[in-house]
Amino acid sequence: MRKPARKFLAAAGAGLLACSMTAVVQAEELRLLTWGGYAPQEVIDLFEKETGIDVKVTVSNNEDMISKLRATRGAGFDLAQPSQDRILGAQKNYRIYKPMDMSKIDTSRFIPSMLKAYETSATIGDDVYAVPHIWGTSGLIVNQSTGQQEYSFNDLCSDDYAGKVSYRLKRPTLIGFAFAMG
């Protein structure tokens, strides 16, 4: 990863999620494949001002990112940001990402346990393909007129609420269940 790209990550306050296999060369443009809202304009403006490198953002989603990178054999983008759970499978099947050079990343800027989790879940052999970039929390929305003031993910499975709850059965929800269950 070239030095200006590291500055972009520092300005964003986070690391990139995956790096495409495009050969890294000094360029006048940084091509970023990311989700909407993941590259705020003020961060892009700061990066362009500090480096003189233009940023071209392509907004996408996981399936589209993988398709774009497969179609170009990993070329066309300098940085890509798929969801964590869409890195290893795509890499094993299509070899569309370039491993991260961890010696060029200021790991002190990360929550150590999150960085370790990414290294564990985004590593093939000795190659690390991701570091945390954007993460957040999942919340529960409840009708407090019932009088209960505190809820947990375990309540979603309670017989008391059978037929009265709705949730998206995706990875973050399953992780929430796992943590709630200990």
N, CA, C and O of each residue as an XYZ file, in Angstrom:
728
protein
N       0.850     -1.164      0.000
C       0.000      0.000      0.000
C       0.898      1.231      0.000
O       1.840      1.296      0.790
N       0.639      2.189     -0.847
C       1.499      3.364     -0.909
C       1.183      4.332      0.231
O       0.102      4.280      0.818
N       2.129      5.208      0.536
C       2.034      6.122      1.658
C       0.769      6.979      1.627
O       0.136      7.113      2.674
N       0.350      7.573      0.494
C      -0.875      8.361      0.494
C      -2.100      7.555      0.898
O      -3.013      8.098      1.520
N      -2.139      6.279      0.558
C      -3.273      5.456      0.948
C      -3.317      5.305      2.463
O      -4.395      5.283      3.055
N      -2.138      5.201      3.096
C      -2.100      5.112      4.556
C      -2.622      6.407      5.162
O      -3.317      6.372      6.178
N      -2.298      7.564      4.551
C      -2.804      8.836      5.046
C      -4.321      8.892      4.939
O      -4.993      9.417      5.827
N      -4.862      8.348      3.846
C      -6.319      8.314      3.681
C      -6.945      7.535      4.815
O      -7.957      7.954      5.377
N      -6.349      6.397      5.159
C      -6.887      5.563      6.228
C      -6.792      6.283      7.566
O      -7.711      6.210      8.382
N      -5.677      6.982      7.791
C      -5.529      7.718      9.040
C      -6.561      8.834      9.118
O      -7.151      9.063     10.174
N      -6.782      9.529      8.003
C      -7.778     10.596      7.979
C      -9.164     10.042      8.235
O      -9.988     10.706      8.862
N      -9.428      8.871      7.774
C     -10.731      8.249      7.983
C     -10.844      7.685      9.399
O     -11.939      7.361      9.859
N      -9.710      7.570     10.083
C      -9.734      7.061     11.444
C      -9.922      5.561     11.515
O     -10.329      5.029     12.548
N      -9.627      4.878     10.425
C      -9.831      3.429     10.409
C      -8.979      2.811      9.327
O      -8.327      3.517      8.557
N      -8.983      1.494      9.270
C      -8.228      0.770      8.246
C      -9.126      0.354      7.105
O     -10.351      0.425      7.204
N      -8.524     -0.069      6.047
C      -9.322     -0.560      4.932
C      -9.743     -1.991      5.183
O      -9.134     -2.682      5.999
N     -10.762     -2.437      4.505
C     -11.247     -3.807      4.683
C     -10.620     -4.789      3.732
O     -10.421     -5.947      4.101
N     -10.309     -4.393      2.563
C      -9.641     -5.322      1.661
C      -8.955     -4.535      0.575
O      -9.398     -3.444      0.214
N      -7.896     -5.071      0.062
C      -7.121     -4.376     -0.956
C      -7.153     -5.215     -2.225
O      -6.864     -6.411     -2.190
N      -7.501     -4.594     -3.339
C      -7.584     -5.373     -4.571
C      -6.194     -5.751     -5.049
O      -5.194     -5.252     -4.534
N      -6.136     -6.628     -6.028
C      -4.861     -7.129     -6.510
C      -4.189     -6.197     -7.508
O      -3.162     -6.550     -8.087
N      -4.753     -5.012     -7.717
C      -4.170     -4.054     -8.633
C      -2.740     -3.757     -8.208
O      -2.474     -3.573     -7.020
N      -1.830     -3.710     -9.148
C      -0.446     -3.371     -8.839
C      -0.403     -1.976     -8.246
O      -1.019     -1.049     -8.772
N       0.333     -1.826     -7.140
C       0.420     -0.547     -6.474
C       1.535      0.261     -7.126
O       2.697     -0.144     -7.127
N       1.165      1.385     -7.667
C       2.123      2.285     -8.288
C       1.771      3.697     -7.869
O       0.651      3.955     -7.430
N       2.711      4.609     -7.999
C       2.402      6.009     -7.742
C       1.384      6.449     -8.772
O       1.582      6.249     -9.970
N       0.306      7.039     -8.320
C      -0.762      7.389     -9.229
C      -1.315      8.753     -8.888
O      -1.046      9.302     -7.820
N      -2.080      9.284     -9.796
C      -2.748     10.556     -9.593
C      -4.166     10.343     -9.095
O      -4.895     11.303     -8.845
N      -4.559      9.077     -8.951
C      -5.927      8.763     -8.564
C      -5.953      7.541     -7.649
O      -5.254      6.557     -7.892
N      -6.761      7.614     -6.605
C      -7.007      6.478     -5.722
C      -8.413      6.002     -6.016
O      -9.376      6.750     -5.844
N      -8.540      4.755     -6.462
C      -9.841      4.194     -6.844
C     -10.367      3.340     -5.701
O      -9.788      2.310     -5.356
N     -11.476      3.789     -5.121
C     -12.046      3.167     -3.935
C     -13.386      2.531     -4.270
O     -14.274      3.188     -4.814
N     -13.528      1.255     -3.944
C     -14.774      0.501     -4.125
C     -15.353      0.278     -2.734
O     -14.783     -0.464     -1.935
N     -16.490      0.922     -2.441
C     -16.981      0.938     -1.073
C     -18.492      1.054     -1.007
O     -19.159      1.237     -2.025
N     -19.014      0.947      0.184
C     -20.431      1.133      0.458
C     -20.742      2.634      0.520
O     -19.857      3.438      0.811
N     -21.977      3.004      0.250
C     -22.399      4.392      0.391
C     -22.214      4.856      1.820
O     -22.581      4.144      2.755
N     -21.648      6.045      2.006
C     -21.447      6.610      3.327
C     -20.147      6.204      4.000
O     -19.815      6.740      5.058
N     -19.401      5.269      3.415
C     -18.160      4.820      4.039
C     -16.970      5.722      3.728
O     -15.929      5.607      4.375
N     -17.102      6.598      2.771
C     -16.025      7.531      2.415
C     -16.636      8.936      2.403
O     -16.986      9.450      1.341
N     -16.763      9.554      3.575
C     -17.371     10.880      3.638
C     -16.617     11.904      2.787
O     -15.388     11.879      2.712
N     -17.353     12.787      2.163
C     -16.749     13.766      1.265
C     -15.684     14.603      1.963
O     -14.666     14.933      1.355
N     -15.902     14.955      3.238
C     -14.905     15.766      3.942
C     -13.580     15.014      4.107
O     -12.515     15.631      4.090
N     -13.638     13.695      4.264
C     -12.414     12.893      4.360
C     -11.731     12.833      2.987
O     -10.511     12.962      2.884
N     -12.525     12.640      1.952
C     -11.971     12.625      0.589
C     -11.310     13.958      0.280
O     -10.196     13.993     -0.243
N     -11.989     15.061      0.600
C     -11.431     16.395      0.340
C     -10.119     16.597      1.074
O      -9.167     17.128      0.501
N     -10.049     16.182      2.341
C      -8.822     16.314      3.128
C      -7.692     15.490      2.513
O      -6.565     15.971      2.396
N      -7.989     14.253      2.121
C      -6.990     13.392      1.501
C      -6.467     14.015      0.208
O      -5.258     14.061     -0.017
N      -7.374     14.492     -0.636
C      -6.965     15.098     -1.911
C      -6.118     16.346     -1.677
O      -5.146     16.582     -2.395
N      -6.484     17.142     -0.676
C      -5.723     18.354     -0.362
C      -4.315     18.015      0.132
O      -3.341     18.651     -0.270
N      -4.214     17.012      1.003
C      -2.923     16.651      1.591
C      -2.003     15.919      0.625
O      -0.782     16.036      0.731
N      -2.567     15.163     -0.319
C      -1.732     14.315     -1.173
C      -1.657     14.770     -2.626
O      -0.715     14.421     -3.337
N      -2.648     15.552     -3.072
C      -2.717     15.913     -4.481
C      -3.249     14.779     -5.344
O      -3.239     14.876     -6.571
N      -3.711     13.713     -4.719
C      -4.245     12.558     -5.441
C      -5.766     12.628     -5.431
O      -6.375     12.782     -4.373
N      -6.377     12.516     -6.598
C      -7.831     12.501     -6.708
C      -8.358     11.155     -6.229
O      -7.722     10.121     -6.429
N      -9.526     11.179     -5.596
C     -10.176      9.954     -5.146
C     -11.410      9.741     -6.004
O     -12.263     10.621     -6.119
N     -11.493      8.563     -6.605
C     -12.666      8.170     -7.377
C     -13.374      7.081     -6.579
O     -12.837      5.990     -6.388
N     -14.580      7.384     -6.117
C     -15.342      6.452     -5.296
C     -16.389      5.755     -6.157
O     -17.161      6.405     -6.862
N     -16.406      4.448     -6.095
C     -17.459      3.649     -6.715
C     -18.264      3.029     -5.582
O     -17.747      2.215     -4.817
N     -19.535      3.418     -5.478
C     -20.403      2.907     -4.431
C     -20.976      1.567     -4.887
O     -21.402      1.413     -6.031
N     -20.975      0.611     -3.975
C     -21.357     -0.739     -4.345
C     -21.916     -1.479     -3.145
O     -22.125     -0.891     -2.085
N     -22.156     -2.771     -3.314
C     -22.532     -3.666     -2.221
C     -21.683     -4.931     -2.365
O     -20.927     -5.058     -3.327
N     -21.798     -5.850     -1.435
C     -20.932     -7.030     -1.443
C     -20.952     -7.802     -2.758
O     -19.900     -8.065     -3.342
N     -22.125     -8.161     -3.218
C     -22.215     -8.990     -4.421
C     -21.664     -8.259     -5.633
O     -20.971     -8.847     -6.462
N     -21.979     -6.969     -5.732
C     -21.495     -6.180     -6.851
C     -19.977     -5.999     -6.786
O     -19.300     -6.046     -7.813
N     -19.444     -5.792     -5.581
C     -17.990     -5.665     -5.426
C     -17.294     -6.930     -5.917
O     -16.342     -6.872     -6.695
N     -17.785     -8.064     -5.451
C     -17.169     -9.334     -5.840
C     -17.281     -9.528     -7.347
O     -16.323     -9.959     -7.990
N     -18.441     -9.214     -7.914
C     -18.622     -9.358     -9.370
C     -17.674     -8.458    -10.133
O     -17.050     -8.893    -11.101
N     -17.555     -7.195     -9.706
C     -16.652     -6.253    -10.380
C     -15.205     -6.753    -10.320
O     -14.489     -6.716    -11.321
N     -14.783     -7.216     -9.151
C     -13.406     -7.689     -8.994
C     -13.168     -9.004     -9.728
O     -12.077     -9.232    -10.250
N     -14.170     -9.863     -9.771
C     -14.035    -11.109    -10.545
C     -13.899    -10.803    -12.028
O     -13.075    -11.399    -12.721
N     -14.711     -9.872    -12.509
C     -14.707     -9.541    -13.943
C     -13.367     -8.972    -14.381
O     -12.974     -9.123    -15.538
N     -12.658     -8.315    -13.458
C     -11.378     -7.688    -13.806
C     -10.191     -8.443    -13.211
O      -9.056     -7.967    -13.256
N     -10.464     -9.632    -12.649
C      -9.428    -10.435    -11.978
C      -8.733     -9.636    -10.875
O      -7.520     -9.724    -10.690
N      -9.539     -8.854    -10.147
C      -9.027     -8.085     -9.019
C      -8.498     -6.717     -9.384
O      -8.061     -5.982     -8.499
N      -8.520     -6.348    -10.641
C      -7.978     -5.055    -11.064
C      -9.067     -3.984    -11.056
O     -10.252     -4.278    -10.904
N      -8.637     -2.746    -11.223
C      -9.574     -1.646    -11.383
C      -9.789     -0.807    -10.147
O     -10.344      0.289    -10.236
N      -9.362     -1.295     -8.991
C      -9.546     -0.552     -7.759
C      -8.286     -0.682     -6.911
O      -7.606     -1.707     -6.935
N      -7.990      0.384     -6.159
C      -6.845      0.342     -5.254
C      -7.252     -0.175     -3.879
O      -6.490     -0.885     -3.222
N      -8.455      0.185     -3.454
C      -8.978     -0.249     -2.162
C     -10.411     -0.708     -2.350
O     -11.182     -0.076     -3.072
N     -10.769     -1.814     -1.698
C     -12.142     -2.309     -1.725
C     -12.581     -2.576     -0.291
O     -11.770     -2.974      0.546
N     -13.873     -2.355     -0.003
C     -14.364     -2.497      1.357
C     -15.610     -3.376      1.434
O     -16.696     -2.874      1.725
N     -15.475     -4.670      1.181
C     -16.626     -5.559      1.370
C     -16.840     -5.816      2.864
O     -15.978     -5.493      3.681
N     -17.956     -6.380      3.207
C     -18.191     -6.779      4.600
C     -17.201     -7.874      4.976
O     -16.728     -8.628      4.125
N     -16.898     -7.944      6.272
C     -15.898     -8.892      6.750
C     -16.208    -10.318      6.321
O     -15.301    -11.070      5.963
N     -17.473    -10.694      6.354
C     -17.821    -12.077      6.034
C     -17.817    -12.356      4.534
O     -18.158    -13.465      4.120
N     -17.441    -11.379      3.710
C     -17.381    -11.575      2.259
C     -15.949    -11.459      1.739
O     -15.735    -11.151      0.566
N     -14.979    -11.701      2.602
C     -13.580    -11.586      2.198
C     -12.960    -12.950      1.934
O     -12.511    -13.216      0.819
N     -12.930    -13.811      2.932
C     -12.213    -15.083      2.778
C     -12.808    -15.985      1.718
O     -12.069    -16.547      0.910
N     -14.111    -16.139      1.696
C     -14.736    -17.010      0.689
C     -14.441    -16.535     -0.711
O     -14.086    -17.327     -1.585
N     -14.591    -15.218     -0.928
C     -14.313    -14.666     -2.255
C     -12.840    -14.818     -2.604
O     -12.500    -15.089     -3.756
N     -11.971    -14.647     -1.625
C     -10.538    -14.785     -1.894
C     -10.182    -16.238     -2.211
O      -9.429    -16.506     -3.147
N     -10.719    -17.157     -1.441
C     -10.430    -18.576     -1.687
C     -10.955    -19.019     -3.057
O     -10.293    -19.776     -3.768
N     -12.141    -18.543     -3.416
C     -12.753    -18.955     -4.679
C     -12.218    -18.210     -5.904
O     -12.064    -18.804     -6.971
N     -11.934    -16.920     -5.755
C     -11.647    -16.094     -6.937
C     -10.306    -15.362     -6.908
O      -9.896    -14.802     -7.924
N      -9.618    -15.353     -5.770
C      -8.319    -14.668     -5.643
C      -8.404    -13.236     -6.171
O      -7.665    -12.856     -7.079
N      -9.310    -12.450     -5.595
C      -9.549    -11.086     -6.082
C      -8.961     -9.999     -5.194
O      -9.006     -8.824     -5.560
N      -8.405    -10.361     -4.025
C      -7.839     -9.374     -3.115
C      -6.340     -9.570     -2.975
O      -5.818    -10.669     -3.166
N      -5.669     -8.496     -2.642
C      -4.244     -8.546     -2.371
C      -4.056     -8.579     -0.855
O      -4.764     -7.872     -0.139
N      -3.121     -9.381     -0.350
C      -2.917     -9.405      1.107
C      -2.427     -8.049      1.613
O      -1.787     -7.288      0.887
N      -2.738     -7.775      2.857
C      -2.338     -6.529      3.498
C      -0.905     -6.670      4.001
O      -0.510     -7.736      4.473
N      -0.137     -5.607      3.900
C       1.197     -5.557      4.482
C       1.036     -4.929      5.859
O       1.035     -3.705      5.994
N       0.899     -5.767      6.876
C       0.609     -5.282      8.220
C       1.720     -4.395      8.781
O       1.473     -3.623      9.708
N       2.925     -4.485      8.245
C       4.004     -3.628      8.723
C       3.785     -2.167      8.313
O       4.427     -1.271      8.861
N       2.899     -1.926      7.369
C       2.620     -0.567      6.907
C       1.348      0.018      7.516
O       0.904      1.095      7.120
N       0.770     -0.687      8.469
C      -0.472     -0.240      9.089
C      -0.205      0.077     10.548
O       0.372     -0.738     11.269
N      -0.620      1.257     10.985
C      -0.466      1.668     12.378
C      -1.542      0.962     13.197
O      -2.649      1.475     13.365
N      -1.205     -0.216     13.702
C      -2.189     -1.037     14.414
C      -2.563     -0.452     15.778
O      -3.527     -0.909     16.392
N      -1.826      0.543     16.261
C      -2.178      1.166     17.539
C      -3.479      1.952     17.437
O      -4.050      2.337     18.457
N      -3.953      2.194     16.217
C      -5.194      2.946     16.015
C      -6.445      2.058     16.117
O      -7.566      2.548     15.986
N      -6.251      0.771     16.346
C      -7.354     -0.174     16.384
C      -7.600     -0.674     17.794
O      -6.690     -0.683     18.623
N      -8.824     -1.089     18.066
C      -9.122     -1.799     19.303
C      -8.452     -3.164     19.150
O      -8.795     -3.913     18.236
N      -7.504     -3.500     20.025
C      -6.715     -4.727     19.835
C      -7.546     -5.995     19.610
O      -7.200     -6.804     18.749
N      -8.618     -6.180     20.355
C      -9.415     -7.399     20.192
C     -10.101     -7.431     18.823
O     -10.265     -8.504     18.242
N     -10.501     -6.270     18.303
C     -11.136     -6.246     16.983
C     -10.109     -6.538     15.898
O     -10.399     -7.264     14.947
N      -8.917     -5.978     16.034
C      -7.867     -6.254     15.059
C      -7.517     -7.735     15.070
O      -7.339     -8.337     14.011
N      -7.420     -8.320     16.239
C      -7.099     -9.745     16.352
C      -8.205    -10.591     15.725
O      -7.920    -11.574     15.041
N      -9.451    -10.220     15.953
C     -10.571    -10.958     15.365
C     -10.511    -10.906     13.841
O     -10.771    -11.909     13.177
N     -10.174     -9.758     13.289
C     -10.068     -9.647     11.836
C      -8.893    -10.447     11.309
O      -9.003    -11.108     10.276
N      -7.764    -10.393     12.012
C      -6.608    -11.169     11.556
C      -6.946    -12.653     11.556
O      -6.530    -13.386     10.659
N      -7.694    -13.096     12.549
C      -8.067    -14.505     12.648
C      -9.079    -14.890     11.578
O      -8.971    -15.957     10.974
N     -10.066    -14.025     11.341
C     -11.143    -14.386     10.414
C     -10.881    -13.928      8.985
O     -11.697    -14.186      8.100
N      -9.774    -13.264      8.746
C      -9.482    -12.778      7.396
C      -8.061    -13.130      6.978
O      -7.387    -12.349      6.307
N      -7.614    -14.317      7.382
C      -6.250    -14.751      7.093
C      -6.277    -16.083      6.347
O      -7.016    -16.999      6.709
N      -5.472    -16.172      5.316
C      -5.243    -17.423      4.604
C      -3.738    -17.652      4.655
O      -2.964    -16.859      4.118
N      -3.330    -18.727      5.297
C      -1.902    -18.953      5.496
C      -1.347    -17.827      6.359
O      -1.827    -17.595      7.468
N      -0.350    -17.136      5.856
C       0.225    -15.995      6.570
C      -0.302    -14.667      6.046
O       0.109    -13.610      6.524
N      -1.203    -14.704      5.076
C      -1.696    -13.490      4.445
C      -2.972    -12.986      5.108
O      -3.958    -13.715      5.218
N      -2.940    -11.714      5.553
C      -4.093    -11.060      6.158
C      -4.752    -10.222      5.073
O      -4.083     -9.444      4.393
N      -6.067    -10.379      4.910
C      -6.798     -9.693      3.856
C      -7.720     -8.596      4.358
O      -8.423     -7.982      3.555
N      -7.743     -8.326      5.673
C      -8.647     -7.297      6.169
C      -8.223     -6.787      7.534
O      -7.592     -7.494      8.319
N      -8.585     -5.552      7.790
C      -8.522     -4.952      9.117
C      -9.852     -4.225      9.328
O     -10.529     -3.887      8.357
N     -10.231     -3.982     10.580
C     -11.518     -3.316     10.824
C     -11.548     -1.924     10.203
O     -10.563     -1.187     10.244
N     -12.679     -1.584      9.635
C     -12.844     -0.238      9.077
C     -14.060      0.445      9.686
O     -13.936      1.493     10.320
N     -15.212     -0.135      9.499
C     -16.450      0.450     10.003
C     -17.149     -0.627     10.820
O     -17.338     -1.745     10.341
N     -17.516     -0.314     11.997
C     -18.285     -1.247     12.783
C     -19.196     -0.439     13.688
O     -18.992      0.760     13.876
N     -20.175     -1.079     14.231
C     -21.113     -0.382     15.085
C     -21.863     -1.357     15.954
O     -21.387     -2.456     16.237
N     -23.016     -0.955     16.364
C     -23.809     -1.783     17.244
C     -25.124     -2.128     16.563
O     -25.541     -1.470     15.610
N     -25.760     -3.156     17.063
C     -27.110     -3.499     16.644
C     -28.017     -3.197     17.817
O     -27.684     -3.512     18.960
N     -29.139     -2.601     17.551
C     -30.039     -2.237     18.632
C     -31.331     -3.013     18.578
O     -31.670     -3.630     17.569
N     -32.036     -2.969     19.672
C     -33.370     -3.553     19.764
C     -34.364     -2.401     19.882
O     -34.158     -1.475     20.667
N     -35.421     -2.459     19.117
C     -36.487     -1.467     19.217
C     -37.649     -2.174     19.878
O     -38.095     -3.224     19.416
N     -38.139     -1.594     20.965
C     -39.176     -2.273     21.752
C     -40.323     -1.330     22.060
O     -40.179     -0.108     22.008
N     -41.458     -1.919     22.381
C     -42.624     -1.190     22.842
C     -42.516     -1.119     24.360
O     -42.766     -2.109     25.048
N     -42.148      0.033     24.880
C     -41.930      0.150     26.323
C     -43.222      0.283     27.115
O     -43.187      0.357     28.343
N     -44.353      0.316     26.438
C     -45.617      0.411     27.171
C     -45.895     -0.862     27.979
O     -46.808     -0.894     28.804
N     -45.101     -1.904     27.734
C     -45.271     -3.145     28.492
C     -44.733     -3.016     29.912
O     -45.020     -3.861     30.760
N     -43.962     -1.978     30.179
C     -43.407     -1.763     31.511
C     -41.988     -2.263     31.667
O     -41.263     -1.792     32.543
N     -41.579     -3.195     30.850
C     -40.208     -3.697     30.933
C     -39.269     -2.654     30.329
O     -39.527     -2.144     29.238
N     -38.195     -2.339     31.024
C     -37.286     -1.292     30.575
C     -36.001     -1.823     29.941
O     -35.343     -1.096     29.196
N     -35.638     -3.043     30.214
C     -34.407     -3.600     29.659
C     -34.709     -4.899     28.915
O     -35.519     -5.718     29.348
N     -34.036     -5.055     27.793
C     -34.201     -6.246     26.961
C     -32.829     -6.723     26.519
O     -31.850     -5.978     26.567
N     -32.774     -7.972     26.089
C     -31.543     -8.490     25.511
C     -31.904     -9.305     24.272
O     -33.079     -9.548     23.997
N     -30.896     -9.717     23.539
C     -31.136    -10.566     22.376
C     -31.836    -11.861     22.787
O     -32.609    -12.421     22.009
N     -31.570    -12.340     24.006
C     -32.224    -13.568     24.471
C     -33.743    -13.421     24.508
O     -34.464    -14.402     24.326
N     -34.234    -12.199     24.744
C     -35.677    -11.974     24.760
C     -36.312    -12.275     23.405
O     -37.490    -12.628     23.347
N     -35.570    -12.146     22.339
C     -36.110    -12.421     21.011
C     -36.525    -13.879     20.853
O     -37.371    -14.204     20.020
N     -35.920    -14.761     21.664
C     -36.226    -16.192     21.589
C     -37.173    -16.648     22.698
O     -37.523    -17.826     22.777
N     -37.579    -15.726     23.538
C     -38.439    -16.074     24.664
C     -39.836    -16.462     24.189
O     -40.383    -15.854     23.268
N     -40.404    -17.479     24.828
C     -41.776    -17.883     24.519
C     -42.764    -16.741     24.771
O     -43.821    -16.684     24.143
N     -42.422    -15.837     25.687
C     -43.297    -14.692     25.990
C     -43.518    -13.797     24.772
O     -44.518    -13.084     24.693
N     -42.586    -13.837     23.831
C     -42.667    -12.942     22.677
C     -42.870    -13.696     21.362
O     -42.708    -13.124     20.284
N     -43.216    -14.955     21.451
C     -43.425    -15.763     20.232
C     -44.459    -15.081     19.333
O     -45.556    -14.739     19.776
N     -44.096    -14.892     18.086
C     -44.977    -14.262     17.113
C     -45.055    -12.756     17.228
O     -45.813    -12.119     16.496
N     -44.280    -12.170     18.138
C     -44.340    -10.726     18.362
C     -43.029    -10.016     18.040
O     -42.911     -8.808     18.244
N     -42.056    -10.749     17.545
C     -40.762    -10.133     17.244
C     -40.408    -10.340     15.782
O     -40.856    -11.282     15.129
N     -39.606     -9.443     15.311
C     -39.095     -9.545     13.949
C     -37.629     -9.148     13.982
O     -37.266     -8.163     14.625
N     -36.799     -9.894     13.304
C     -35.389     -9.540     13.217
C     -34.818    -10.105     11.935
O     -35.342    -11.052     11.349
N     -33.729     -9.491     11.524
C     -33.026     -9.904     10.318
C     -32.021    -10.967     10.721
O     -31.070    -10.675     11.447
N     -32.214    -12.179     10.267
C     -31.334    -13.274     10.665
C     -30.068    -13.242      9.808
O     -29.890    -14.036      8.884
N     -29.218    -12.311     10.148
C     -27.933    -12.145      9.473
C     -26.839    -12.223     10.517
O     -27.106    -12.308     11.716
N     -25.618    -12.193     10.049
C     -24.458    -12.376     10.899
C     -24.461    -11.484     12.153
O     -24.245    -12.005     13.247
N     -24.698    -10.155     12.047
C     -24.661     -9.330     13.265
C     -25.682     -9.773     14.318
O     -25.390     -9.724     15.512
N     -26.863    -10.200     13.896
C     -27.872    -10.667     14.839
C     -27.411    -11.958     15.502
O     -27.571    -12.126     16.711
N     -26.842    -12.867     14.721
C     -26.346    -14.122     15.288
C     -25.215    -13.872     16.274
O     -25.125    -14.554     17.295
N     -24.360    -12.913     15.986
C     -23.286    -12.554     16.913
C     -23.894    -11.997     18.198
O     -23.438    -12.321     19.295
N     -24.929    -11.153     18.062
C     -25.623    -10.624     19.233
C     -26.195    -11.723     20.097
O     -26.069    -11.688     21.321
N     -26.834    -12.715     19.457
C     -27.353    -13.868     20.193
C     -26.223    -14.589     20.910
O     -26.360    -14.930     22.085
N     -25.137    -14.820     20.242
C     -24.012    -15.565     20.832
C     -23.473    -14.833     22.052
O     -23.245    -15.452     23.091
N     -23.267    -13.525     21.942
C     -22.757    -12.777     23.092
C     -23.762    -12.790     24.239
O     -23.383    -12.949     25.399
N     -25.047    -12.622     23.915
C     -26.083    -12.624     24.965
C     -26.142    -13.962     25.690
O     -26.442    -14.012     26.882
N     -25.856    -15.050     24.968
C     -25.904    -16.386     25.558
C     -24.585    -16.762     26.250
O     -24.468    -17.832     26.848
N     -23.623    -15.886     26.159
C     -22.345    -16.125     26.831
C     -21.400    -16.938     25.999
O     -20.283    -17.221     26.433
